[in-house]
Amino acid sequence: MFCPACGSREEPGSNFCANCGSRIDAARSTPIPVRGRPGAITTICVIGFIAVVVIIPIIFSAAASVAGPWIPAYLGLSAIVGIACFVGLWRMKRWSVIAYTALSAATQIVLLATGRWNILSLLIPGVVITVGFFYFKDMD
Ligand SMILES: [Zn+2]
């Protein structure tokens, strides 16, 4: 542990700092382990938030309603679930990976049903899900 006054390293269990004489409060000076967010997760979240912002105008576009009247409703729901997933992922929550996987599976079905599926449709969700499960054990 470290002295809260001068920052010098102290022997565990000592009550006073050998360097500056300050009282060492064990509870205060014991560093709280902080699990940092991996860079890959941060990158995915930033891209994800941008993607959701791009999707919202499509909801109100003519192209979406031509594909079927339920498409704007589905896109709206996807945007809301998507934002929730990326907020959860940003905070390293396991449920966000599971929710994103479910959302992606539903999106694949919608794309297949509307004849818009292609291999690229799998690419982005595939990367997000792979990275998500790679860091799953580090999440809470
Ligand atoms: Zn000190």
Residues whose N, C-alpha, C, O or C-beta is under 5 A from the ligand:
A	BS01	ZN	C3 A5 C6 G7 C17 N19 C20 G21 S22
